[in-house]
Amino acid sequence: MEEIISQLKVKIIEALNLEEMTPESIDATTPLFGEEGLGLDSIDALEIIVLLEKNYGIRLANAAEGKKVFTNIESIARYVSEHRTK
């Protein structure tokens, strides 16, 4: 799972152009959305959805599932490890 977390950090930084961040500066348990976390927004969420589909063959079924999966990078990695098709 550590490998998936590392991959996700790099891919999210690239996809969202978070140039001021490094993979090491992101804690896997930091919330992705909201002021206390990375401060991502709904457009960022769409970018992450595209990233998951393109890189791991994952399609989220509904918004409620997405909200749970997108809590933090660790929760995304857990979901990827259980549902990936690529």
N, C-alpha and C positions, 0 to 999 in steps of 0.2 A: 504494500500500500504506500510506503514511503516513495517509491519510484513514481507512482501515479501522482502523488501530491507534488513532487518536484516538477513533473511534466506539466501539470495543471498551472502551477505558479508561472512558469515560463510562458506557456501558451496564453494565459490570461493577460499577462503584462504586454505581450506582443499584440494580441487582438484588441485590447482596449487602449493601446498607446500610453501605458502608464510609465513613461520614460523616467520619472523620478524615483521609481521603485525598483528593487532588485528582488529576486526570489527569496533571498535570505532575510529581507526586511519584512516579509509577510509571514505572520504567524498563521498556521493552518487552521487555528480555531477562532481567528478574528472574524467577526461578522462582516459579510460582504456589503450589506446595505445598511443605511442609517448613519447617523452622525458619529456614533461611537466606533464604527467599523471603517471599512475602506471607502465608504460613501458612494458606492456605485448606485446607478439609477436603472430605470426600466429599459432604456436603450442598451445599457451595458449587459443587462440580463439577456436581451435578444442576441447580442454578440456571443455570449457564453453558450446559449442554446445552439447557435450555428456551429460554434467550435466543438461542442460535444457530439453533434450529429456528424460533422465532417471527420473528426479524428477518432471517434469511438463507436460510431454507428448507433448513437443513443437518441431516441425521440421521447420527449417527455409527454405523457398522456394528457395532463391537464395542469391548470394553474396552481391548484392546491398541492399537487405533487411537486411542482417546480419550487414553490415557496419552501417546502420542507427540504428539498435537495440543495437549494441555494443558500442554506444557512451560513455555511463557511466552506473553505476549500476542502477541509477534512470530510464534510458530509458529501460534497460532490465526488471526491475520490472514492468514498465508500460506495456510492451509487454506481460510479463507473466500473468499479471492480466486480459488482454484482450483475450489471446489465450490459456490459459492452459486447458488441458484435464484431468489432474490428480489433 
